[in-house]
Amino acid sequence: MSPDPSFQMVQSNIEAGFAPREAAAGPSTPRTALLKRRYLEAPLRVDVEYIRLLTAADRLAAGLPVLERRAHDHAYALQRLTPVIHPHDEIAANKTRFIRGAVPYANYAAGPFLKEMRRQEQDAQQRHAEQGQGGGIAGTRAQAEKEGCRVFSGKFLISEPDYDSLRESCEYWEDRCFMSAGEKIWKALLPEADFIEKGWAVGLYTAPHEPCPEGRLILDYETALAKGYRRIMAELDERLRSAPSGGGEFWRAAKRALEGSLAFVEHYAQEAERQAALEPDTGRRAKLQRMARTCRRVPAEPPRDFREAVQSFWFTYILGHLEGSHLGYSPGRLDQTLWPYYQNGGVSYQEAVELFEELFVKMTQIEYLASLSWQGLGHGNLYQNLILGGVDEQGRPADNELSKAILDAQIRMQMTQPTLSVWHDDALSEKFLLKSAECVKTGVGYPAYFNLKTYIRHELKASGLPIETVRKHAAIGGCTEPVLQGMSYGVVQAGFINHGKLLDLALNDGADPVTGERLFEPCQPKSYEDIRASYLAKMRAAVRSWQQYWNLAMRAHRDTVPLVFCSVFVRDCVGRGLCMDDGGALHNGTPTTLSSGLVNVANSLAAIKRLCCQDKACSLEELQAALAADWKGHEALRRRAIAAPKWGNDDDAADSIFLDLFAEYCRWVPGQDNYLGVPYDPSMLAISTPVPFGKVCAAFPDGRRAGEPLADGVTSPFPGTDTQGPTAVARSSGKVDHSLIRGGLLNLKFHPSALRGEKGARNLLAFVKTYFEKPGFQVQFNVVDSRMLRDAQARPEAYRDLVVRVAGFSAYWVEMSQALQDQVIWRTEHGL
Amino acid sequence: MSRGLVFDLQRYAVHDGPGIRTLVFLKGCPLRCAWCCNPESQKAEPESLRRHGAMETVGREMDAQDVLDEIARDRDFYRNSGGGATFSGGEPFFQPEFLRGLLEGCRSRGIHAAVETCGYASADIILALEPLVDLFFFDLKVLDKEDHLHWTGWDNGLILENFKSLAARCPNKLVPRLTVVPGISDCRQNLSGMAELLRGAGLRDIELLEYHPLGSDKWEALGRESLCRPDAALSGRALTEAARSLSQQGITCCVP
């Protein structure tokens, strides 16, 4: 067996003279090392089986009400999916039949797939979306030639018969899918439909969302495990018996979904027995027999030990994942969910670590296939967030031995999924916090730290729920947005507003300087105040239209793809007899209005103020002329623009402008209710938006050139402009009232030498603690020598295993687009 | 309030003392070490430097009060990390009144204060300020008198005396440092002299710093010529070897 690739990487770094990241020991057993290598070497494949079965089912389901039809289709498919147990697996079940596989959800959005098949452009933003080329993606392309397969959606293998089958499914769904239903509704009912379409064309908004509308969903694993499916089904029967005649549609649908789920599980039990009967190796045979016994027990009945609990969790996780086209579907507080079962004994700490190692490979094996724009935006990441630590209902620190085991597993494996997070509280044990810092120092970019106190303040105000409930259920769904595990509405939009484009429009008379498209009535700004007012007016209009569009889209979601299985595990859908789409969840405040790029707007206004008002270095017209020329021929002015105050330096001249715009946004967003009648929550995130959003924007007054990425995150400074070090960044960012928004993100990049040894770990933790006292909300770290990243661009073959933090997620370097790689390199590196 | 010449302020410094620190570089130094990595810190007056094609002025006159305000910005980070301020240079004791103002300001604000010194200052000044200093980093170079004169411009008599008196007066807050410059400070004789000096002073620990050639562009930018060009490729190994040799002589080495 060859040594672990991460070990080789560290070796080659030392030889090349880069500052190495602190080395990790590698997978804890040869088996998990093999699982990881098998993943790294696998091509990406489309698995059409689920959608083929779902389509066949739907043809039979005409006439059923929508919830029952949806449950019928899902259950029909579950009963017929091929159970695949790969060699060396000890946890049963996968989302697809392949090591790296994606389900093409034609029932959500058939259009983009058909457009690719018809060689048409999928949407206006396809041109700006970029995908990576290397790693498994390169492997896919090579494999396609060898096998005579097609490459689909830029990076997935698909055989000719599967391609034909997918086309058939897509043709069936073309007029029935969520996307098509949505277009029929919003194009007819939304007065600003034309504005939305123009917004897509100029890059004011992210692409149509239907390929992946759900996210930030965390199921109620506590109940799923503790009750078991059979008891839940008995309760559904009970409710149905007392339901008024003609009522109880959700309960009937829920029961159908659970029946299908148990059939799916039973097939895994049978497959494990079949393989065991053929298995010559006695050790492996015993493991397969144990797997069969476990599948016969869970999730139908409550688990009796840790291994059964992991398997039970994983079945529910996969069954829910199969139902929807999720992005941000997360395991939540797994250290809490599994803790009672670990205490029952049965496995050692090392065995628990090994099981987590396998589980994390399985999570990383899930791929998603969507429109090219969304594949580019999400960068292939599933945003599965696992959050550790936090507190219990009474506010006592909740970190336990499993919190450390999960960190140990990811320190060893360095898989991109799940993204680890820590709910930070001062009372968490030092041992756990030091272990978390050890993980950060490997350079994988997680865990990200989240300030629990800030979120609690937000949620108490937003939802009015008791503090005990918020403490117990607080988790992160997806990249950086907090939700209440097992009780929040999980059909949550992922669309963004581009603040940079709003600035373009404010500076250019309401017309887009790049495409010439007019979105607003002309109003030529004459002063700094005019520009600010114009920007805010446009921001308000863009927010309102976007919210209305989403409310209609969510209605279409309810009419076409409501989540039935998932709703069973969201409190209190069963009690209320309503699915999440009908308001069954206890907490419906999760839909947010998302945006990114505000830092560049603040920096630009600060530069206008300095250049045009204070220094009188130029007039507003001269500045506009320089921007129109992309600063060409105006280099001296550009230098002054760059020297103007910038966000992230603890300088009130820039910071006060950011705070003003941020507050205006947060005041405006909740003025309209979401689809379920709860005020919209403001949020700012990034995913990969800084790159495509920047690509469509003209030059800015802050010195940024046309097409360059925007600042990432919410409060991360624009690369290279934070010259005062990370404490100044934290002090700027700490001025923001993060309790106003749901979510938020601060990216920092440290040179490995700044965090060396235990002293480095302690300094890092002190930094986090101090930032959270300000109080900040979230912070995450890339720990890497930029010279190494440049070397990795030049010699990708030597860095197959390299993981870096992008935004609310980490990614394999070689599978990132070059634009995104450049952006990570470009970030200011602290602490040389 | 006292005023002085500062050439740089660095926040989130983690290699010069405990915790998260702000590093204040005072301009002006009596020594002229041939390998100096901050040659722009040597002259006790502002000077011009050509960087990225543009002329820059290095060194600005500041009120101690203003420096202290800058330092105090990160006091919460110091509190949580056990950090503080480190005054480096140049040679901080070369501006004694300014340094006194800074140290008194830190003391009254409850901020931990470290001073990194080459030790070349009048004993009166060092001992007068000693009570205000929480930690001394004492940069030792070469022990041979003639060599010291050759490489730094002065012999080391005064330096060694100051070192010994600090070791006698406050051994717990004295951290000897040695930059391992290949071919200059890493010879066997120098290292065994160091071990002997430390043992004689009742000390057991030393911090070793790796020589890095960051200063070489700066010499050029200043329009001056570096007096020596140690082979930077050797510095990693030189450090390891020096650490091994000193450990064998009973000295505990640490690389901050």
Chai-1 contact restraints between the chains, C-beta under 6 A:
chainA,res_idxA,chainB,res_idxB,connection_type,confidence,min_distance_angstrom,max_distance_angstrom,comment,restraint_id
A,Q724,B,R11,contact,1.0,0.0,6.0,A-B,restraint_1
A,G725,B,R11,contact,1.0,0.0,6.0,A-B,restraint_2
A,G725,B,Y12,contact,1.0,0.0,6.0,A-B,restraint_3
A,P726,B,Y12,contact,1.0,0.0,6.0,A-B,restraint_4
A,T727,B,R11,contact,1.0,0.0,6.0,A-B,restraint_5
A,T727,B,Y12,contact,1.0,0.0,6.0,A-B,restraint_6
A,T727,B,D74,contact,1.0,0.0,6.0,A-B,restraint_7
A,T727,B,F77,contact,1.0,0.0,6.0,A-B,restraint_8
A,A754,B,V14,contact,1.0,0.0,6.0,A-B,restraint_9
A,N763,B,V14,contact,1.0,0.0,6.0,A-B,restraint_10
A,N763,B,I20,contact,1.0,0.0,6.0,A-B,restraint_11
A,N763,B,S81,contact,1.0,0.0,6.0,A-B,restraint_12
A,A766,B,N80,contact,1.0,0.0,6.0,A-B,restraint_13
A,A766,B,S81,contact,1.0,0.0,6.0,A-B,restraint_14
A,K769,B,N80,contact,1.0,0.0,6.0,A-B,restraint_15
A,T770,B,D76,contact,1.0,0.0,6.0,A-B,restraint_16
A,T770,B,F77,contact,1.0,0.0,6.0,A-B,restraint_17
A,T770,B,N80,contact,1.0,0.0,6.0,A-B,restraint_18
